[in-house]
Amino acid sequence: MSNIKLECHEANHICDKNQYKEASFLEKVKLTIHLIYCRACRQYTRKNTKLTKLVNNPKVQALDATAKEDLQNVFERELVKQQQDH
């Protein structure tokens, strides 16, 4: 049984590995057992999973090159205008 029991820092490391599909089957089993009785690690795992989902599927729209260039031009014109006013 002592081979199955994890300390929290080990559980967090396995959680991180699991997010990147690098955890072994035995590590996943140990993590699952640890999460049954450790509230702090369950919370860490939940937050880690949420962060991974946000990174993998961001709901952010990026500007295309033309829009970026237009925005840069507007910014530069306004900057020149502000500098002339002072």
Number of C-alpha atoms within 10 A of each C-alpha: 4 5 6 12 13 17 11 16 10 15 25 19 13 21 25 18 15 18 15 10 9 12 17 12 10 10 20 16 13 18 27 14 15 20 19 10 10 13 11 12 20 19 12 17 21 13 12 16 16 12 13 15 12 11 10 9 9 9 8 6 6 8 10 8 9 9 11 12 12 11 13 12 12 11 12 12 12 12 12 10 11 10 9 8 7 5
